[in-house]
């Protein structure tokens, strides 16, 4: 049986057809890294994404303590900017506890009671689009937390699932801020390379564990 055809992308296409959830979390993390650069002259040409492959992988595996506590210190809802008293508010979980998300600051999103009630059990990106909020208005720190928590706590079978429609729409809109089609092409090339590197590294770890059991 023939294997799945490799991803092919035209420079003007929004994203490859075979993106998985694993690719999506790499992509979300990589785009928020791009966005945090204050000025992006020529040194941050399309090659930026390829040069950051290992750094993106390392960043996804980091624990989000500094980012999480910086997010909490704002003390305001990310949507309506209403003040939030952390002593009397149950914050929203980016990855629901029922899906395996941890009950830690790195898995929290600052939403006031009204916005939290509106979101309910919906995925953050799905809810953001459903409410008609501007994609670019979701803070990059929240995007960082979102990508990391799912990357670190989803099991391999769920990471291999196709990208969700809301995530696809969110990423497509967020990527419109990249300056050229060549940036978008390089972006997805780096995302697929990232995932190949991660698969190779984790497969090596599994092989080492199996060999140790056989000794």
HUFEN-V644224 format. One line per field, one symbol per residue. phi: phi as a letter, one per 40 degrees, with the letter a starting at -180 (. if undefined). psi: psi as a letter, one per 20 degrees, with the letter a starting at -180 (. if undefined). burial: 1 if it has 24 or more other ideal C-beta (glycine too) atoms within 12 Angstrom, else 0. A space follows every 10 residues. Layout:
BEGIN
phi=???
psi=???
burial=???
END
This chain:
BEGIN
phi=.ccccccbbc dcccaccbcb cddccdcccc cccdcccdbb cddbcdcdcc cbdccccccc ccccdccccc ccccgacccb gccbcccbbc ccccbddcch cccbdcbbbc bcdccccccf cccdcccdcd cgccdcccdc cccccccccc ccbccddccc cddccccccc cdccccccca ccccccdccc cccdcccccc cccccccccc ccccc
psi=pqrpqqpppq hjqhrrhkpr hghghggggh hhgghiogpm ahhlahiggh ijghhggghh iqpkgggghh ghihkqpifi jqqpoihjpo qqpgoqhhjj qqmrhikqpn prgghghggc jqqghggggh ijqphiioph hhhggggghh ghiqrghhhi qqqqghgggg ggghiiiqhr hhghghghgh ghgghggggg ghhhghhggg hhhi.
burial=0000000010 0001110111 1111111111 1111100000 0001010111 0110011011 0001001100 1100001110 0001000010 1111110000 1000111111 1100110010 0111101110 1010100111 1111111111 1111000010 0011001101 1111100100 0011111111 1111101100 0000000000 00000
END
